[in-house]
Amino acid sequence: MKATLSKPSNARGNSAKRISFYGAGALASGLAKSLAAAGYRIDEIIARDQATSLRKARTLARAVGARAATLDAAELECDALWLAVPDAAIEQSSRELARRLAVGRTAIRPRVVLHASGALSSTVLAALAECGLHTGSAHPMMTFVAGKPPSLRGVWFAVEGAPAAVRAARAMARGVGARSFPILPESKAVYHLFGAMLSPMLASELEAAERTGMRAGIDPRQVRKIMEPIVLRTVGNVLRQGAGKSFSGPLARGDVSTIASHLRALAGSPEAGVYRALASYALGTLPVKRRAAMAELLNGEKQRPARKRKSSRGRKA
């Protein structure tokens, strides 16, 4: 069945929706601020009963007009609750929340609970599903780091879970001007790997490039400025026309001697491994000329055993 993709829209009519967050890190901060700006009411920012967690929760709560609370003190009178805690803590947090909801409550709220992990499916919220809540996962394909949160307009959310949870997640995505698409629960790990290659792994490759630039004697204060135009142009080209049509340089030209000079220049450095891995991957996926010669250069030297020294024992004087 063909996936239906939701389109972004202005959703200022959502001011009656009440949303709370369990967690106050960069992801929770980005989501909460975007939802608040879109007209949603942020009720509570819930944190663990630890000084650092509570301090972050209070800071975020002030920014979005919410109340900061520990789980034991939380009112939980929201329409939807986001678990924006580290992946390793989601399942345990859902159990703690289920126990909290089960104590002295007749009408359970929230009715919808979402987690924001890209790698885990909604099955980690089984304890809450058993309480009769609608559970799901909704992960924005965006990087969240300390500082000013990114705009979510045009960002894609991968959603899965119970139908009511998916509907709520897609409505919130539309509310902040984002799009959404369905993801199979069993595909979450590969989906998250896709995201890792788009941001943290890309950052790792660019770090290797930056260090290589400094190895060439470029002023560290200028190296990123020099990188910016070509990096932005390359990313733009790939997104518009694909990597094959955007591929250039000595591999595309079949310039074996230049690749050899690169390997000599990087010999013994951590960046040499990055270069070899990327060049080897290009051999199998991109339009590389003189492929056999390139493969011999990249793999032959690496696999060639070191020559053994001849022993002088047993030689006649």
HUUR-V690156 format. One record per residue. N is the residue number from 1. PHI is phi in whole degrees, 0 to 359 (* if undefined). OMEGA is omega as a letter, one per 40 degrees, with the letter a starting at -180 (999 if undefined). Layout:
n;phi;omega
N;PHI;OMEGA
N;PHI;OMEGA
//
This chain:
n;phi;omega
1;*;a
2;288;a
3;290;i
4;261;a
5;257;i
6;275;a
7;260;i
8;291;i
9;205;i
10;281;a
11;233;i
12;292;a
13;278;a
14;261;a
15;296;a
16;280;a
17;288;a
18;248;a
19;232;i
20;236;a
21;234;i
22;256;a
23;121;a
24;220;i
25;280;a
26;297;a
27;292;i
28;301;a
29;297;a
30;296;a
31;294;a
32;298;a
33;292;i
34;293;i
35;293;i
36;298;i
37;294;a
38;274;i
39;103;i
40;282;i
41;267;i
42;266;a
43;280;a
44;222;i
45;246;a
46;262;a
47;223;i
48;291;a
49;280;i
50;225;a
51;303;a
52;296;a
53;296;a
54;294;i
55;296;i
56;296;a
57;297;i
58;295;i
59;297;i
60;293;i
61;300;i
62;297;a
63;291;a
64;245;i
65;70;a
66;248;i
67;253;i
68;265;a
69;204;i
70;278;a
71;298;a
72;296;a
73;263;a
74;292;i
75;279;i
76;55;i
77;260;a
78;262;i
79;277;a
80;217;i
81;237;i
82;261;i
83;267;a
84;244;i
85;248;i
86;304;a
87;308;a
88;294;a
89;258;a
90;294;a
91;297;i
92;296;i
93;296;i
94;293;i
95;294;i
96;298;i
97;294;i
98;298;i
99;296;a
100;296;a
101;290;a
102;282;a
103;270;i
104;64;a
105;236;i
106;258;i
107;263;a
108;279;i
109;227;e
110;284;i
111;276;a
112;240;i
113;233;i
114;239;i
115;248;a
116;252;i
117;286;i
118;275;a
119;264;a
120;255;i
121;270;a
122;289;i
123;297;i
124;289;i
125;260;a
126;303;a
127;299;i
128;281;i
129;298;i
130;293;i
131;278;a
132;95;i
133;274;i
134;271;a
135;246;i
136;194;i
137;234;i
138;217;a
139;242;i
140;279;i
141;280;a
142;206;i
143;267;i
144;237;i
145;229;i
146;301;a
147;112;a
148;295;a
149;291;a
150;285;i
151;291;i
152;261;i
153;294;a
154;85;i
155;286;a
156;257;i
157;256;i
158;269;a
159;234;i
160;199;i
161;132;i
162;296;a
163;308;a
164;295;i
165;292;i
166;296;i
167;299;i
168;296;a
169;296;a
170;292;i
171;294;i
172;293;i
173;299;i
174;300;a
175;299;a
176;262;i
177;83;a
178;262;i
179;243;i
180;217;i
181;212;a
182;281;i
183;230;i
184;287;i
185;307;a
186;286;a
187;260;a
188;299;a
189;297;i
190;291;i
191;301;a
192;293;i
193;299;i
194;305;i
195;295;i
196;298;i
197;286;i
198;277;a
199;231;a
200;297;i
201;290;i
202;296;i
203;298;i
204;296;i
205;296;i
206;291;i
207;296;i
208;298;i
209;295;i
210;299;i
211;295;i
212;293;i
213;299;i
214;292;i
215;298;i
216;280;i
217;93;i
218;287;i
219;303;i
220;306;i
221;284;a
222;250;a
223;300;a
224;289;i
225;295;i
226;290;i
227;291;a
228;305;a
229;299;a
230;287;i
231;294;a
232;296;i
233;295;a
234;296;i
235;299;i
236;299;i
237;299;a
238;297;a
239;290;i
240;277;a
241;230;i
242;90;a
243;292;a
244;302;a
245;281;a
246;257;a
247;278;a
248;215;i
249;96;a
250;295;i
251;293;i
252;295;a
253;274;a
254;77;a
255;274;a
256;297;a
257;295;i
258;291;i
259;299;i
260;299;i
261;293;i
262;298;a
263;297;i
264;293;a
265;294;a
266;265;a
267;309;i
268;84;a
269;261;i
270;299;a
271;290;i
272;298;i
273;295;i
274;297;a
275;298;a
276;299;a
277;297;a
278;291;i
279;294;i
280;295;i
281;295;i
282;299;i
283;301;a
284;266;a
285;230;a
286;238;a
287;285;i
288;264;i
289;269;a
290;53;a
291;302;a
292;297;i
293;293;i
294;295;a
295;296;i
296;296;i
297;295;a
298;287;a
299;257;a
300;297;a
301;296;a
302;291;a
303;265;a
304;292;a
305;291;i
306;293;i
307;289;i
308;276;i
309;285;i
310;287;i
311;285;i
312;270;a
313;293;i
314;84;i
315;284;i
316;281;i
317;290;999
//
